[in-house]
Amino acid sequence: MTGPEVVEVREVLPAGLAGERLDRVVAMVTGRSRAEVAALVDDGVVRIDGRPVTKASLRVREGAVLEVALPPLADAPTVAAEADVAFRVVHADDHVIVVDKPAGVVVHPGAGNARGTLVAGLLDQFPEIASVGDPERPGVVHRIDRGTSGLLLVARSAEGYTSLVDQLSSRSVERAYRALAWGRFASPRGLIDAAIGRSGRDPTRMAVSAKGREARTRYEVLAGWSDPAVTLVECRLDTGRTHQIRVHLAAIGHPVVGDTRYGGARSTLPLGRPFLHAAEVGFTHPVSGEHLGFESPLPADLVAVLDGLGDPDPTATRPD
């Protein structure tokens, strides 16, 4: 693959990417979709330490030199801008956008979600992100589930994209969630360290699995109630796996209230979505190096749930 428009990308892989699959690393470094990356690997234009690699599942090592002969992107974005998507811009500069996403909004287009996505709304307000990262999900460096509300980082420039992806890979981005979970916790704080992978029975679900990827969630009890027995916890992510908090809390017997997929939907406390909110995010600015932190209060629907429970019961935070 040659020609004047081909761009040579060269990266020395940091410790934060050690053990990751080659195709995922190339996608993060280049901003191209996994489908595009698969084609690049097949074409033999992806090299590790000077040698072409044609195995997308290869696990990379720290210090390896990744080189990719990158063809130009198509000029037109693959996602159309939409003006009526609900979200709030918390912060915006030339390189980073921080948004507060309401529950019910999907981050980027996918199966059954072609319109009304957060990306479409962002393209309406910030059309320049069309050339940042993956054209199928421009600007997106991480996601939160459709039913989860709260803070999300979006890259506005190529420099911002590279930096945020690196920070997420090295796990230096601080992310804290508020969750209401069923039952009493055995300890006021703890670490759930359990690998997560696709469920063997249902590929749309995730599950704790010895064959999965490492996943760690730290939690701290904030308040508890006895009738029904529920606990408000703060969860901080050491890793960022799909459905991580929901899977981890369910695995220790405390599914998230309202979570129909992982056993948290119960008639004693009905809720139309999981009680899960991305309340805090902190990161290093890609250009200034300044540490930035943002907070999002619980949205009205989750506040109403807590108000309906009444005052917390001090005894409810004690182990059963």
C-alpha positions in Angstrom: 0.0 0.0 0.0 1.9 3.1 -1.2 1.1 6.5 -2.5 1.6 10.2 -1.5 -1.6 10.2 0.7 -0.5 7.3 2.8 0.5 8.4 6.4 3.1 6.4 8.3 2.1 6.1 12.0 4.8 5.1 14.5 4.3 4.6 18.2 6.4 3.1 21.0 3.8 1.2 23.0 3.4 2.2 26.7 3.0 -0.1 29.6 -0.7 0.7 29.7 -1.2 -1.2 26.4 0.8 -4.3 27.3 -1.2 -7.4 26.8 -3.8 -5.8 24.6 -4.8 -7.3 21.2 -3.0 -5.8 18.2 -6.3 -4.8 16.4 -7.6 -3.0 19.5 -4.2 -1.1 19.9 -4.1 -0.1 16.3 -7.7 1.1 16.5 -6.9 3.2 19.5 -3.7 4.7 18.1 -5.1 5.4 14.6 -8.7 6.2 15.4 -9.8 3.8 12.7 -12.7 1.3 13.1 -12.0 -2.3 14.0 -13.2 -3.3 10.5 -10.7 -0.9 8.9 -8.0 -2.2 11.2 -8.7 -5.8 10.3 -8.2 -4.9 6.6 -4.9 -3.2 7.4 -3.7 -6.2 9.2 -4.7 -8.5 6.3 -2.9 -6.2 3.9 0.3 -6.6 5.8 0.8 -2.8 6.5 0.8 -3.2 10.3 4.3 -3.8 11.6 5.7 -4.6 15.1 9.5 -3.9 15.5 9.8 -3.7 11.7 8.1 -7.0 10.9 4.6 -7.2 9.3 2.0 -8.8 11.6 -1.0 -10.5 10.1 -2.5 -11.9 13.3 -5.0 -9.4 14.7 -5.3 -11.3 18.0 -1.6 -10.9 18.8 -1.0 -9.6 22.3 1.5 -6.6 22.2 4.3 -5.9 24.7 5.5 -2.7 26.4 8.2 -1.0 24.4 7.3 -2.6 21.0 7.4 -0.2 18.1 4.1 -0.2 16.2 4.1 1.1 12.6 1.1 1.4 10.3 0.9 2.6 6.7 -2.4 4.4 7.1 -4.5 5.3 4.0 -6.5 8.5 4.0 -9.9 8.7 5.6 -13.0 9.3 3.4 -13.9 13.0 3.4 -17.5 12.6 4.4 -18.5 11.6 8.0 -20.5 8.4 8.3 -22.7 9.9 11.0 -25.2 12.6 10.1 -25.6 15.6 12.5 -28.8 16.0 14.4 -30.0 19.1 16.2 -32.5 17.7 18.6 -30.4 15.2 20.7 -30.6 15.9 24.4 -27.3 16.4 26.3 -25.6 19.1 28.3 -22.1 20.4 27.5 -20.2 20.8 30.8 -16.9 21.9 29.3 -15.5 22.6 25.9 -12.1 23.8 24.6 -10.1 23.3 21.4 -9.2 19.7 22.4 -11.7 18.2 24.8 -15.5 18.2 25.3 -17.1 17.0 28.6 -20.8 16.2 28.2 -23.5 15.1 30.7 -25.5 12.4 28.9 -29.1 11.7 30.0 -30.3 8.1 30.4 -31.9 6.8 27.2 -29.4 8.3 24.8 -27.1 5.9 22.9 -23.5 7.2 22.6 -22.9 6.2 18.9 -24.8 4.5 16.1 -25.1 0.7 16.2 -27.6 -2.1 15.5 -31.1 -0.7 16.0 -29.8 2.8 16.9 -29.1 4.6 13.7 -30.5 8.0 14.8 -30.8 10.1 18.0 -27.3 9.3 19.2 -25.0 11.5 21.3 -22.5 11.6 18.4 -25.1 12.9 16.1 -25.9 15.7 18.5 -22.3 16.5 19.0 -21.7 16.8 15.3 -24.4 19.4 15.1 -22.7 21.6 17.7 -19.1 20.6 17.0 -18.9 19.6 13.3 -15.1 19.5 13.4 -15.1 16.3 15.4 -16.1 14.5 12.1 -12.4 14.0 11.4 -11.4 13.0 14.9 -10.9 9.3 15.6 -13.2 6.6 14.1 -15.5 8.1 11.5 -18.2 5.8 12.7 -18.0 7.2 16.2 -16.1 10.5 15.8 -14.6 12.0 18.9 -15.6 9.0 21.1 -12.8 7.7 23.4 -15.0 5.8 25.9 -18.7 5.0 26.4 -21.4 4.7 29.1 -24.4 2.5 28.6 -27.7 3.8 27.1 -29.5 3.5 30.5 -26.6 5.2 32.4 -26.6 8.9 32.9 -23.6 11.2 33.5 -20.3 12.5 32.4 -18.4 11.4 29.2 -15.2 12.6 27.7 -15.1 13.4 23.9 -12.1 14.4 21.9 -12.4 17.6 19.8 -8.9 17.4 18.1 -6.6 14.6 16.9 -4.2 15.7 19.7 -7.0 15.4 22.3 -8.0 12.0 20.9 -4.5 10.5 21.2 -4.0 11.9 24.7 -7.3 10.8 26.1 -7.0 7.3 24.6 -3.5 7.0 26.1 -4.8 8.2 29.5 -7.7 5.7 29.4 -5.3 2.9 28.4 -2.9 3.8 31.3 -5.9 4.0 33.6 -5.1 7.5 34.8 -8.6 8.9 34.0 -10.6 9.1 37.3 -14.2 7.9 37.0 -16.7 7.7 39.9 -20.2 6.4 39.7 -23.2 6.5 42.1 -25.2 3.2 42.1 -28.1 2.0 44.2 -27.7 -1.7 44.8 -29.8 -4.4 46.5 -29.0 -5.6 49.9 -26.4 -4.8 52.6 -22.7 -4.9 51.9 -20.4 -7.0 54.0 -17.9 -4.2 54.2 -18.2 -0.4 54.1 -15.6 -0.4 51.3 -13.9 -2.9 49.1 -12.4 -4.0 45.8 -14.1 -6.3 43.4 -11.3 -7.9 41.3 -12.8 -10.3 38.8 -12.2 -10.8 35.1 -15.1 -10.0 32.8 -15.9 -11.5 29.4 -18.8 -12.3 27.1 -21.4 -14.7 28.5 -21.2 -18.1 26.9 -25.0 -18.4 27.1 -25.9 -14.9 25.8 -23.4 -12.9 23.8 -25.2 -9.6 24.5 -24.4 -10.1 28.2 -21.1 -9.8 30.1 -20.2 -12.1 32.9 -17.4 -12.8 35.4 -15.2 -15.3 33.6 -11.7 -16.7 34.2 -11.2 -16.4 30.4 -12.2 -12.7 30.5 -10.1 -9.6 30.7 -9.0 -8.2 34.1 -11.5 -5.9 35.7 -11.4 -4.0 39.0 -14.1 -1.9 40.7 -13.6 -0.2 44.0 -16.7 0.6 46.1 -17.6 2.6 49.2 -20.9 2.6 51.0 -22.6 6.0 51.2 -26.0 5.2 52.7 -28.4 2.4 53.3 -32.1 1.7 53.8 -33.9 -1.3 55.4 -37.3 -1.3 53.6 -36.5 -2.2 51.0 -32.9 -3.3 51.8 -30.9 -1.2 49.4 -27.5 0.6 49.6 -26.1 3.7 47.8 -22.5 3.1 46.8 -19.8 5.0 45.1 -17.9 2.9 42.5 -14.6 3.9 41.1 -13.2 2.1 38.0 -9.6 0.8 37.9 -10.5 -0.6 34.5 -13.2 0.1 32.0 -14.9 -3.1 30.8 -18.4 -3.3 29.2 -21.1 -3.2 31.9 -18.3 -3.5 34.5 -20.1 -2.0 37.5 -23.4 -3.8 36.8 -21.6 -7.2 36.3 -19.4 -6.8 39.4 -22.1 -5.7 41.8 -24.4 -8.5 40.6 -21.5 -11.0 41.0 -21.2 -10.2 44.7 -25.0 -10.4 45.2 -25.9 -6.7 45.0 -27.3 -6.0 41.5 -28.0 -2.5 40.5 -31.6 -1.4 41.2 -33.6 -1.3 38.0 -31.1 -3.3 36.0 -33.2 -5.7 34.0 -30.2 -7.5 32.4 -28.3 -8.4 35.5 -31.1 -9.2 38.0 -31.8 -5.8 39.5 -35.4 -5.2 38.3 -37.8 -5.9 41.2 -41.4 -4.9 41.9 -40.5 -3.6 45.4 -38.6 -0.7 43.8 -39.6 -0.2 40.2 -37.3 1.9 38.0 -37.2 2.2 34.2 -33.4 2.0 34.0 -30.5 1.0 36.1 -29.8 3.3 39.1 -26.3 4.2 37.8 -24.9 7.6 37.2 -21.4 8.7 36.1 -20.9 11.4 38.7 -17.3 12.4 38.5 -14.5 12.5 35.9 -10.9 13.7 36.1 -8.1 13.8 33.6 -5.0 15.6 32.4 -5.6 18.2 29.7 -3.9 17.0 26.5 -2.1 20.4 25.8 -1.9 22.4 29.0 -1.1 19.4 31.3 -3.6 20.9 33.8 -5.6 18.4 35.9 -9.4 18.9 35.2 -12.2 17.5 37.2 -16.0 17.7 36.8 -19.0 16.5 38.7 -22.6 15.8 37.8 -25.4 15.7 40.4 -27.9 12.9 40.3 -30.6 13.5 37.7 -34.2 14.1 38.8 -35.4 10.5 38.3 -32.8 9.1 40.6 -33.3 11.8 43.2 -37.0 10.9 43.2 -36.1 7.3 44.0 -34.0 8.3 47.0 -36.6 10.8 48.2 -39.2 8.0 48.0 -37.0 5.8 50.3 -37.1 8.5 53.0 -34.2 9.1 55.4 -31.3 6.6 55.4 -31.3 4.0 58.1 -27.9 4.1 60.0 -28.2 0.5 60.9 -28.7 -0.5 57.3 -25.0 0.1 56.5 -24.0 -2.6 58.9 -23.4 -6.1 57.5 -26.2 -8.7 57.9 
